[in-house]
Amino acid sequence: MSDDTLGAVRQPTSVARRLDRLPVLPTHRRITTVIGVGLLFDMYENNLSGTLSQVLRADFALSATDVKLVLASVFLGQFFGAILMGRFADRFGRRTAFLINLGIYSFFSLAGAFSPSVGWLIASRFLAGVGIGAEQTLSDSYLADVLPARHRGRLMAWAYTIGFCGVPAVGLMAMWLVPLEPLGVAGWRWLFALGAAGSAVVWVWRRGLFESPRWLAAVGRHEEAEILTARLEAEARQLGKLPAEPADQETAHAVRDTREPLDAAPVEGPPAVSARPTGPFLRLLFSARYRRRTVMSWVFCLLSTVGYYGFGTLAPLVLTAKGYDIVQGLGFTATAFIGYPVGALLAVPLMDRVERRSLVALSACGMALAGLGFAFAGSPGMVIACGFTYTLVSNVFSSASHVFLAEQYPTAIRAQASGTAYSLSKLTAAALPFVLLPVLEHGGPGMLFATIAAAMALLAATVVFLADRTTGRPVDDAG
């Protein structure tokens, strides 16, 4: 594949430049909130099976293998969902993909609430995972598309701050509902039903989102891209945040001839050409232009799950191994999980001030240290303190990594390329119960978190040596 062909994935720059120069508008804040609430149910889903693992084991008389399959099923579904919906989003649009993935998740999460057997439960968890699997990739791609470069990190961190409220929410609701049987229905079934109902509400809200102008321009739908971009500029001018004359001149320049593409305006760097990549997609990802960032992204996604979901999924089982009963374990887990939204909130002021590559590496090392502290904590107070510290640092890590990964590829291939990398994290998450549970059973909490710490150290080294700086750069500089 020639360099000229590889240049085909470059984003038309006029719309991109105009979107990046915008101030933060009420529309940007509304989009951030809607995306954030959708992410809340993604986080809720990712931590639901782990939080309920001991309860489900008792209710269904699960074997050790059954527990592993229940924990793995949702992540295996997310592996396929991230690949399929990422490709769909690059081909048919971010907004349409958003509606499809939430619709699938809501339906099969509700189906899980009516599980009569472990087979039904595993199947419904897998299919719910297919639906929710691309949620974070689609959210990252859409926000990277529509948010101005100078404010992208901070606003995406706010979206994830809202999203991570879903983690303590599932812990607190489990602690409340699990001992109860409202209307004669087991409390854990209500947790599945509530996830389905909440995501259905978000589906309705998301119908009001507009398609990404950056994506529309990248696929040649210039008139639609121009209309949406002009509306955002008009909103900025109404608020007195964008000078009328320069904006009007550039808009007129961009649409001076409907036969002339928006990227025909003079720009710095090589000219943009057709937005459609050609040839096998994996060959494109491993071409000279993208090879280093693809290797970095894939290694990053494979290892990040070990630290992030390794704690969220296995913490209740670690507490059981330490001798705490189910109710105590749920209480400790729910308290520790409060660190998730606090960490995401802490990331907000850091995101655009600290280079994201450095923030990712430092927070990964912090997770390693806090995890070792959690493993060897000898009192309830220390268990909660180390667990809270772990979740806090892990969400600085997670917020930074989502922005960081969304900045690696240009608009035309962003959802599919980042979705392919992100799908590997789900494959790792599906394997975690089969890999880490035996480590916990035979080596105890200390060996488990030593393994997690080693993975985080390797991840930090990969990011430091292979990643480029991305903070504050136009997102299509990735091309």
C-alpha positions in Angstrom: 0.0 0.0 0.0 1.5 3.3 -1.1 2.0 6.4 1.0 -0.5 8.2 -1.2 -3.1 5.5 -0.4 -2.4 5.7 3.3 -3.0 9.4 3.1 -6.5 8.6 2.1 -7.6 8.3 5.7 -6.7 12.0 6.4 -9.5 14.2 7.6 -10.8 17.1 5.5 -9.3 20.0 7.4 -11.7 22.9 7.0 -14.5 21.5 9.2 -11.9 20.1 11.6 -10.2 23.4 12.0 -13.4 25.3 12.6 -14.6 22.8 15.2 -11.3 23.0 17.0 -11.3 26.8 17.3 -14.7 26.8 18.9 -15.1 27.8 22.6 -16.9 25.4 25.0 -20.6 25.8 24.2 -23.8 24.7 26.0 -24.2 22.2 23.2 -20.8 20.7 24.1 -21.8 20.5 27.7 -25.1 18.8 26.8 -23.3 16.3 24.6 -20.8 15.6 27.4 -23.6 14.9 29.9 -25.7 12.6 27.6 -22.6 10.6 26.7 -21.6 10.5 30.4 -24.9 9.1 31.5 -24.6 6.4 28.8 -21.1 5.6 30.1 -22.6 5.2 33.6 -24.5 2.2 32.5 -21.4 0.8 30.7 -19.6 1.0 34.1 -22.6 -0.4 35.9 -22.6 -3.4 33.5 -18.8 -4.0 33.7 -18.9 -4.3 37.4 -22.3 -6.1 37.8 -21.2 -9.7 37.4 -18.1 -9.3 39.6 -20.1 -7.6 42.4 -22.8 -10.3 42.3 -20.4 -13.3 41.8 -20.8 -14.7 45.3 -24.6 -14.1 45.3 -25.0 -15.8 41.9 -22.8 -18.7 43.0 -25.2 -19.4 45.9 -28.4 -18.8 44.0 -27.6 -21.0 41.1 -25.3 -23.4 43.0 -22.5 -22.5 40.5 -19.4 -24.6 40.2 -16.0 -22.8 40.0 -16.1 -23.1 36.2 -19.6 -21.7 36.1 -18.5 -18.6 38.1 -15.6 -18.1 35.6 -18.0 -18.4 32.6 -20.5 -15.9 34.1 -17.7 -13.4 34.8 -16.2 -13.9 31.3 -19.4 -14.0 29.2 -20.1 -10.3 29.3 -16.5 -9.4 28.4 -16.4 -11.9 25.6 -19.6 -10.3 24.2 -18.0 -6.9 24.5 -15.0 -8.1 22.5 -17.2 -8.9 19.5 -19.3 -5.8 20.1 -16.3 -3.4 20.1 -15.1 -4.8 16.8 -18.4 -4.9 15.0 -19.9 -1.6 16.2 -16.6 0.3 15.8 -16.6 -0.7 12.1 -20.3 0.1 11.8 -19.7 3.6 13.3 -17.0 4.4 10.8 -19.2 3.3 7.9 -22.6 4.4 8.9 -22.1 7.1 11.6 -21.5 7.5 15.3 -25.1 8.4 16.2 -26.7 5.4 14.5 -24.2 3.1 16.2 -25.0 4.6 19.6 -28.7 3.8 19.2 -28.1 0.3 18.1 -25.6 -0.7 20.8 -27.7 0.7 23.7 -30.9 -1.0 22.3 -29.2 -4.4 22.2 -27.8 -3.9 25.7 -31.1 -2.8 27.2 -33.1 -5.8 25.8 -30.6 -8.5 26.9 -29.9 -7.0 30.3 -33.7 -7.2 30.9 -33.6 -10.8 29.6 -30.9 -11.6 32.2 -33.2 -10.5 35.0 -35.5 -13.4 34.1 -32.7 -16.1 33.9 -34.2 -19.5 34.9 -30.8 -21.2 34.6 -27.1 -20.6 34.5 -27.1 -21.3 30.7 -29.7 -18.5 30.2 -27.7 -16.2 32.5 -24.4 -16.7 30.6 -26.1 -16.3 27.2 -27.9 -13.1 28.2 -24.8 -11.7 29.7 -22.8 -12.4 26.5 -25.5 -10.7 24.3 -25.8 -7.7 26.6 -22.0 -7.5 26.3 -22.2 -7.4 22.5 -24.5 -4.4 22.9 -22.5 -2.4 25.4 -19.1 -3.5 24.1 -18.6 -0.5 21.8 -20.0 2.1 24.3 -16.7 3.4 25.4 -15.1 3.3 21.9 -18.1 5.1 20.4 -18.2 7.6 23.2 -14.4 8.3 22.8 -14.7 8.7 19.0 -17.7 10.9 19.1 -16.3 13.2 21.8 -13.0 13.4 20.1 -14.8 14.3 16.9 -17.0 17.1 18.2 -15.0 18.7 21.1 -12.5 21.5 20.5 -8.9 20.4 20.8 -8.0 22.8 23.7 -10.9 21.5 25.9 -11.1 17.9 24.7 -9.3 16.3 27.6 -11.2 18.2 30.3 -14.7 17.6 28.8 -14.0 13.9 28.2 -12.9 13.6 31.8 -16.2 15.1 32.9 -18.1 12.5 30.8 -16.2 9.7 32.5 -16.7 11.3 35.9 -20.4 10.9 35.3 -19.9 7.5 33.9 -17.9 6.2 36.8 -20.7 7.0 39.2 -22.1 3.7 37.9 -19.4 1.7 39.7 -20.3 2.7 43.3 -23.9 2.8 42.3 -23.9 -0.9 41.5 -22.0 -1.7 44.7 -24.4 0.4 46.9 -27.5 -1.0 45.2 -26.2 -4.5 45.5 -25.6 -4.0 49.2 -29.2 -2.7 49.6 -31.1 -5.1 47.2 -29.2 -8.4 47.6 -30.6 -9.2 51.0 -34.2 -8.3 49.9 -36.8 -9.8 47.6 -39.0 -6.8 46.4 -42.3 -8.0 45.1 -41.1 -11.6 45.7 -38.3 -11.2 43.2 -34.6 -11.8 44.2 -32.7 -8.5 44.6 -30.0 -9.4 42.1 -32.6 -9.7 39.4 -33.7 -6.1 40.1 -30.1 -5.0 39.5 -30.3 -6.4 35.9 -33.7 -4.8 35.3 -32.6 -1.4 36.6 -29.6 -1.4 34.2 -32.0 -2.2 31.3 -34.5 0.5 32.3 -31.8 3.2 32.7 -30.2 2.5 29.4 -33.6 2.6 27.7 -34.0 6.2 29.0 -30.5 7.1 27.7 -31.4 5.7 24.3 -34.3 8.2 24.1 -31.9 11.1 25.1 -29.4 10.0 22.5 -31.9 10.3 19.7 -31.3 14.1 20.1 -27.6 13.9 19.3 -26.4 15.2 15.9 -24.0 13.2 13.7 -20.4 14.1 14.0 -19.6 16.9 11.4 -16.0 15.7 11.3 -17.1 12.2 10.3 -19.6 13.6 7.8 -16.8 15.6 6.1 -14.5 12.6 6.2 -16.9 10.4 4.3 -17.7 13.2 1.7 -21.0 14.4 3.1 -19.8 18.0 3.0 -23.1 19.8 2.9 -24.4 18.2 6.1 -21.0 18.7 7.8 -21.2 22.4 6.8 -24.7 22.9 8.1 -23.9 21.4 11.5 -20.6 23.2 11.8 -22.2 26.5 10.9 -24.9 26.0 13.6 -22.2 25.5 16.2 -20.4 28.7 15.0 -23.7 30.6 15.1 -24.3 29.5 18.7 -20.8 30.7 19.6 -21.5 34.1 17.9 -24.8 34.4 19.7 -22.9 34.0 23.0 -20.3 36.6 21.9 -17.6 34.0 22.0 -16.7 34.0 18.3 -16.0 37.1 16.1 -18.6 37.4 13.4 -16.4 38.6 10.6 -13.7 36.0 10.6 -16.2 33.2 11.1 -18.3 34.4 8.2 -15.3 34.8 5.9 -14.1 31.2 6.6 -17.6 29.8 6.2 -18.0 31.6 2.9 -14.6 30.3 1.9 -15.5 26.8 2.8 -18.7 26.7 0.8 -17.7 29.0 -2.0 -18.4 26.2 -4.5 -20.5 23.1 -3.7 -18.4 21.2 -6.3 -15.2 21.9 -4.4 -14.4 19.8 -1.3 -14.0 21.5 2.1 -10.4 20.3 2.3 -9.5 22.3 -0.8 -8.7 25.4 1.3 -5.0 26.0 1.8 -3.8 24.3 5.0 -0.5 23.5 6.6 1.1 20.1 5.8 0.2 17.6 3.0 -3.2 18.0 1.3 -6.1 15.8 2.3 -7.5 13.4 -0.2 -10.4 11.0 -0.3 -11.4 10.0 3.2 -12.0 6.3 2.4 -9.2 3.9 3.3 -8.5 1.2 0.8 -7.0 -2.3 1.2 -7.2 -4.7 4.1 -7.7 -2.8 7.4 -5.2 -4.7 9.4 -2.5 -4.0 6.8 -3.4 -0.3 7.1 -3.0 -0.4 10.9 0.4 -2.0 10.6 1.6 0.2 7.8 4.7 2.4 8.3 2.4 5.4 9.2 0.5 3.6 12.0 2.6 0.6 13.1 4.1 2.1 16.2 0.9 3.6 17.6 -1.0 0.3 16.8 1.6 -1.8 18.6 1.4 0.6 21.6 -2.4 0.7 21.6 -2.8 -3.1 21.4 -0.2 -3.8 24.2 -1.8 -1.0 26.2 -5.4 -2.5 25.8 -4.2 -6.0 26.6 -2.5 -5.0 29.8 -4.8 -2.2 31.1 -7.6 -4.6 31.8 -5.5 -6.7 34.1 -5.2 -3.7 36.4 -8.5 -2.0 35.9 -11.0 -4.9 35.7 -8.8 -7.2 37.7 -9.6 -5.2 40.8 -13.3 -4.4 40.0 -14.1 -8.0 39.0 -12.1 -9.9 41.7 -12.2 -7.6 44.7 -15.3 -9.4 46.3 -13.5 -12.7 45.8 -10.3 -11.3 47.3 -12.3 -10.2 50.4 -13.8 -13.6 50.7 -10.3 -15.1 50.6 -9.4 -12.7 53.4 -12.2 -14.2 55.5 -15.0 -11.6 55.2 -18.6 -12.7 54.6 -20.7 -11.7 51.6 -22.5 -8.7 53.2 -19.2 -7.4 54.7 -17.5 -7.9 51.3 -20.2 -6.0 49.5 -20.0 -3.1 52.0 -16.2 -2.8 51.7 -16.4 -3.1 47.9 -19.1 -0.4 47.7 -17.1 2.0 49.9 -13.9 1.4 47.9 -15.8 1.9 44.6 -16.6 5.5 45.6 -13.0 6.1 44.6 -14.0 5.6 40.9 -16.0 8.9 40.4 -13.6 10.7 42.8 -10.6 9.7 40.7 -12.4 10.7 37.5 -13.2 14.1 39.0 -9.6 14.5 40.0 -8.6 13.8 36.4 -10.6 16.8 35.2 -8.1 19.5 36.1 -5.1 17.3 35.3 -6.2 16.2 31.8 -5.2 19.3 29.8 -2.3 20.3 32.1 -0.3 17.1 32.3 0.9 15.4 29.2 -1.5 12.4 28.8 1.3 9.9 28.1 2.9 10.8 31.4 -0.4 10.8 33.3 -1.2 7.3 32.0 2.2 5.9 33.0 2.3 7.5 36.5 -1.3 6.4 37.4 -0.5 2.8 36.2 2.4 2.7 38.7 0.1 4.1 41.4 -2.4 1.3 40.7 0.5 -1.3 41.2 1.4 0.1 44.6 -2.2 0.5 45.9 -3.0 -3.0 44.8 -0.1 -4.5 46.7 -1.3 -2.5 49.8 -4.8 -3.9 49.3 -3.5 -7.5 49.1 -1.5 -7.2 52.4 -3.9 -5.0 54.3 -4.6 -6.6 57.7 -7.6 -4.6 59.0 -10.9 -3.5 57.6 -9.7 0.2 57.7 -6.6 -0.6 55.7 -8.6 -2.7 53.2 -11.0 0.2 52.6 -8.3 2.8 52.5 -6.1 0.8 50.0 -9.2 -0.2 47.9 -10.3 3.4 47.8 -6.8 4.6 46.7 -6.7 1.9 44.1 -10.0 2.9 42.5 -9.2 6.6 42.7 -5.9 6.2 40.9 -7.3 3.7 38.5 -9.8 6.3 37.3 -7.3 9.0 36.8 -5.6 6.3 34.7 -8.9 5.3 32.9 -10.0 8.9 32.1 -6.6 9.7 30.7 -6.3 6.5 28.7 -9.7 7.0 27.0 -8.8 10.4 25.8 -5.3 9.2 24.9 -6.5 6.2 22.8 -9.1 8.4 21.0 -6.3 10.6 19.8 -4.2 7.9 18.1 -6.0 7.7 14.7 -7.7 10.2 12.3 -11.5 10.5 12.0 -12.1 8.3 9.0 -10.8 5.2 10.8 -10.9 6.3 14.5 -13.9 4.2 15.7 -12.8 1.0 13.9 -9.1 1.3 14.7 -9.6 2.2 18.4 -12.5 -0.3 18.6 -10.2 -3.1 17.4 -7.6 -2.1 20.0 -10.2 -1.8 22.7 -11.7 -5.1 21.8 -8.5 -6.7 23.0 -9.1 -5.4 26.5 -12.4 -7.2 26.5 -10.7 -10.4 25.4 -8.3 -10.0 28.3 -11.1 -9.3 30.7 -12.9 -12.5 29.5 -9.7 -14.4 30.2 -9.1 -12.8 33.6 -11.2 -15.2 35.7 -9.5 -18.2 34.1 -6.0 -16.7 34.6 -6.3 -14.7 37.9 -8.7 -16.8 39.9 -6.2 -19.8 39.9 -3.5 -17.3 41.0 -5.7 -16.1 43.8 -6.7 -19.7 44.8 -3.1 -21.0 44.9 -1.0 -18.0 45.7 -3.4 -15.8 47.7 -4.1 -12.0 47.4 -0.3 -11.2 47.5 0.5 -13.2 44.4 -2.6 -11.9 42.6 -1.7 -8.3 43.1 2.0 -8.9 42.3 0.9 -10.2 39.0 -1.3 -7.2 38.4 1.6 -4.9 39.5 3.9 -6.5 36.9 1.3 -5.9 34.1 1.0 -2.3 35.1 4.8 -1.7 35.1 5.0 -3.2 31.6 2.2 -1.0 30.4 3.8 2.1 31.8 7.1 1.3 30.0 5.2 0.6 26.7 3.5 4.0 26.8 6.7 5.9 27.8 8.8 4.5 25.0 6.3 4.1 22.2 3.6 6.8 22.6 3.7 10.3 21.1 2.5 13.5 22.9 -1.1 14.3 22.2 -2.3 16.9 24.7 -3.8 19.9 23.1 -3.0 18.8 19.5 -5.7 18.8 16.9 -7.1 15.2 16.9 -6.6 14.7 13.2 -2.8 15.3 13.5 -3.0 11.6 14.2 -3.2 11.2 10.4 
